[in-house]
Amino acid sequence: MQTDIFIPARLGSKRLASKHLKEINNVPIIKYLVNRLKDCKSITNIVVCTTNSEQDEKLVEYLEKENILIFRGSEHDILDRFLKAAYAFNTEIIIDVEADKIYTDPKYVDLITHEMQNSHIDFMTGNNSLDKFDPEFGFHGFVPAGIKVKALERICELKKTDNTETGYKEFFTTNDFIKRKFLLPEKNIKIPKKFRFSLDYPEDLELAKIIFSKLGTNFDTTKLLKFIEENPNLQKIIDPIIEKWKKDYDQNITKFDLNKLD
């Protein structure tokens, strides 16, 4: 089954405007993520899925210059954007690497791809439980989500909203007709309870500059977590935004209830 990485990205973030083009050592951070994902062994295409909005023209211009594949679709309905991109690229399994998740580990991309290509699983992602999805768990910063396009089609048929920008994974984790599987961290992977592995706020960018400057581009989850453990002062950078993210997420989460099943 053809498996492609889709990277949803737009420049209109209110918390950190144009964040995907912010530079570390003169390189836009979206390029760091794409370069990391090139190490994945099970992927056909890496596609940045951005919007039709004029504010994303600058992102498109950069991606075209770098010969990075692009799809443009709905500004606020990520699920619709994904579905139309899947049709455009003949994708059967989407590996969803949010552009905010700049530390995504290629190992987990390949692991989830293998699981989904060889099973009836519709949706798979990392989690701290085999049962209840926890969007706050730091492991999401390293593990993508896998989505079968057939399951995405069904969700898009049934969803009631055209704004799926925040919390769209809950469409797959809260509906029992979706065959889902959660990946728990390995025993040697200890995720800090109060930390962030994403790019949403200026403080996240400050942390990212330190990490990429010290570790380069090809670090894995274990190496990054060891670096965090050995540098406890890094916690002070992101402490002010831990609760802020939770509040923003809860205020903006999509309504993920569905129309009545047939």
VENQUIZI-V969683 format. One record per residue. N is the residue number from 0. SS is DSSP state (helix for helix, strand for strand, loop for the rest). PSI is psi as a letter, one per 30 degrees, with the letter a starting at -180 (NA if undefined). D_FIRST is the distance of its C-alpha to the first C-alpha in Angstrom with 2 decimals. Layout:
# VENQUIZI-V969683
((N | SS | PSI | D_FIRST) (N | SS | PSI | D_FIRST))
This chain:
# VENQUIZI-V969683
((0 | loop | k | 0.00) (1 | loop | k | 3.79) (2 | strand | k | 6.15) (3 | strand | k | 9.73) (4 | strand | k | 13.08) (5 | strand | k | 15.34) (6 | strand | j | 19.00) (7 | strand | k | 21.30) (8 | loop | k | 24.72) (9 | loop | l | 28.04) (10 | loop | f | 31.56) (11 | loop | g | 33.52) (12 | loop | k | 33.63) (13 | loop | f | 37.11) (14 | loop | e | 37.11) (15 | loop | i | 36.32) (16 | loop | k | 36.27) (17 | loop | h | 34.13) (18 | helix | e | 32.86) (19 | helix | f | 29.80) (20 | helix | g | 32.26) (21 | loop | k | 34.70) (22 | strand | k | 35.42) (23 | strand | j | 35.74) (24 | loop | h | 37.69) (25 | loop | g | 37.35) (26 | strand | k | 33.54) (27 | strand | k | 31.80) (28 | helix | f | 29.90) (29 | helix | e | 26.67) (30 | helix | e | 26.69) (31 | helix | e | 27.11) (32 | helix | e | 23.95) (33 | helix | e | 21.85) (34 | helix | e | 23.41) (35 | helix | e | 22.63) (36 | helix | f | 18.92) (37 | loop | f | 18.90) (38 | loop | f | 19.29) (39 | loop | k | 15.75) (40 | loop | f | 14.13) (41 | loop | g | 10.41) (42 | loop | k | 10.23) (43 | loop | e | 9.99) (44 | loop | l | 12.61) (45 | strand | j | 15.34) (46 | strand | k | 16.78) (47 | strand | j | 20.04) (48 | strand | j | 20.23) (49 | strand | a | 23.96) (50 | strand | l | 26.32) (51 | loop | f | 28.41) (52 | loop | k | 31.53) (53 | helix | f | 34.10) (54 | helix | f | 34.33) (55 | helix | g | 30.91) (56 | helix | e | 32.09) (57 | helix | e | 33.15) (58 | helix | e | 29.73) (59 | helix | e | 28.13) (60 | helix | e | 30.85) (61 | helix | e | 30.17) (62 | helix | e | 26.40) (63 | helix | e | 27.04) (64 | helix | e | 29.66) (65 | loop | g | 27.28) (66 | loop | h | 24.57) (67 | loop | k | 22.12) (68 | strand | k | 19.63) (69 | strand | k | 20.92) (70 | strand | k | 20.29) (71 | strand | k | 23.36) (72 | strand | a | 23.60) (73 | loop | k | 25.58) (74 | loop | e | 27.97) (75 | loop | f | 28.05) (76 | loop | i | 25.08) (77 | helix | e | 22.18) (78 | helix | e | 19.95) (79 | helix | e | 20.75) (80 | helix | e | 20.24) (81 | helix | e | 16.72) (82 | helix | e | 15.89) (83 | helix | e | 17.51) (84 | helix | e | 15.88) (85 | helix | e | 12.37) (86 | helix | e | 13.79) (87 | helix | e | 15.37) (88 | helix | g | 12.46) (89 | loop | h | 9.81) (90 | loop | k | 7.99) (91 | loop | e | 5.84) (92 | strand | k | 6.91) (93 | strand | k | 10.33) (94 | strand | j | 12.27) (95 | strand | j | 15.74) (96 | loop | j | 18.37) (97 | loop | k | 21.58) (98 | loop | f | 23.82) (99 | loop | f | 26.53) (100 | loop | i | 24.70) (101 | loop | f | 25.92) (102 | loop | g | 25.87) (103 | loop | k | 22.16) (104 | loop | j | 21.54) (105 | helix | f | 18.63) (106 | helix | e | 18.83) (107 | helix | f | 17.75) (108 | helix | e | 14.85) (109 | helix | e | 13.48) (110 | helix | e | 14.66) (111 | helix | e | 13.05) (112 | helix | e | 9.61) (113 | helix | e | 10.19) (114 | helix | e | 11.66) (115 | helix | f | 9.09) (116 | helix | f | 6.20) (117 | loop | g | 9.19) (118 | loop | l | 11.10) (119 | loop | g | 12.03) (120 | loop | k | 12.91) (121 | loop | e | 12.93) (122 | strand | k | 14.66) (123 | strand | k | 15.68) (124 | strand | l | 18.31) (125 | strand | l | 21.42) (126 | loop | l | 24.66) (127 | loop | g | 28.08) (128 | loop | l | 27.79) (129 | loop | f | 25.52) (130 | loop | d | 26.91) (131 | loop | k | 28.04) (132 | loop | k | 26.23) (133 | loop | j | 28.55) (134 | loop | f | 27.81) (135 | loop | f | 30.74) (136 | loop | k | 29.49) (137 | helix | f | 29.43) (138 | helix | f | 26.31) (139 | helix | f | 24.32) (140 | helix | f | 25.61) (141 | loop | f | 23.47) (142 | loop | k | 20.34) (143 | loop | a | 17.81) (144 | strand | k | 16.25) (145 | strand | k | 12.64) (146 | strand | k | 12.13) (147 | strand | k | 9.78) (148 | helix | e | 10.62) (149 | helix | e | 11.94) (150 | helix | e | 14.27) (151 | helix | e | 15.30) (152 | helix | e | 16.28) (153 | helix | e | 18.44) (154 | helix | e | 20.07) (155 | helix | f | 20.89) (156 | helix | e | 22.47) (157 | helix | f | 24.61) (158 | strand | l | 25.62) (159 | loop | f | 29.25) (160 | loop | l | 29.30) (161 | loop | g | 28.30) (162 | loop | j | 28.83) (163 | loop | g | 26.00) (164 | loop | e | 26.86) (165 | loop | k | 27.99) (166 | loop | g | 26.53) (167 | loop | f | 23.42) (168 | loop | f | 21.61) (169 | helix | f | 24.26) (170 | helix | e | 22.78) (171 | helix | f | 20.06) (172 | helix | f | 22.52) (173 | loop | f | 25.38) (174 | loop | k | 24.00) (175 | loop | f | 23.75) (176 | loop | f | 21.30) (177 | loop | k | 18.58) (178 | loop | j | 17.30) (179 | strand | l | 17.78) (180 | strand | k | 18.37) (181 | strand | k | 20.62) (182 | strand | k | 20.78) (183 | loop | l | 24.43) (184 | loop | k | 25.96) (185 | loop | l | 26.85) (186 | loop | f | 30.53) (187 | loop | f | 31.54) (188 | loop | j | 30.07) (189 | loop | j | 32.86) (190 | loop | k | 32.09) (191 | loop | k | 35.36) (192 | loop | e | 36.18) (193 | loop | i | 37.63) (194 | loop | l | 35.59) (195 | loop | k | 33.09) (196 | loop | i | 30.09) (197 | loop | a | 29.35) (198 | loop | j | 30.98) (199 | loop | f | 32.86) (200 | loop | l | 36.53) (201 | helix | e | 38.86) (202 | helix | e | 39.31) (203 | helix | e | 35.61) (204 | helix | e | 35.95) (205 | helix | e | 39.07) (206 | helix | e | 37.27) (207 | helix | e | 34.32) (208 | helix | e | 36.85) (209 | helix | e | 38.33) (210 | helix | e | 35.10) (211 | helix | e | 33.61) (212 | helix | e | 37.09) (213 | helix | e | 37.63) (214 | helix | f | 34.24) (215 | loop | b | 32.77) (216 | loop | f | 29.05) (217 | loop | g | 27.35) (218 | loop | l | 28.56) (219 | loop | a | 26.48) (220 | helix | e | 27.11) (221 | helix | e | 29.79) (222 | helix | e | 31.70) (223 | helix | e | 31.76) (224 | helix | e | 32.94) (225 | helix | e | 35.58) (226 | helix | e | 36.78) (227 | helix | e | 37.11) (228 | helix | e | 39.01) (229 | helix | f | 41.33) (230 | loop | i | 42.09) (231 | helix | f | 43.02) (232 | helix | f | 44.70) (233 | helix | f | 41.32) (234 | helix | e | 41.33) (235 | helix | f | 44.20) (236 | helix | e | 42.13) (237 | helix | f | 39.68) (238 | helix | e | 41.96) (239 | helix | f | 43.18) (240 | helix | g | 39.76) (241 | helix | e | 38.33) (242 | helix | f | 39.94) (243 | helix | e | 39.67) (244 | helix | e | 35.87) (245 | helix | e | 36.00) (246 | helix | e | 38.49) (247 | helix | e | 36.54) (248 | helix | e | 33.32) (249 | helix | e | 35.25) (250 | helix | f | 37.04) (251 | helix | f | 34.03) (252 | loop | k | 31.36) (253 | loop | l | 29.81) (254 | loop | j | 30.79) (255 | loop | g | 27.69) (256 | loop | l | 29.17) (257 | strand | l | 27.62) (258 | loop | l | 29.15) (259 | loop | k | 29.87) (260 | loop | k | 27.06) (261 | loop | NA | 27.47))
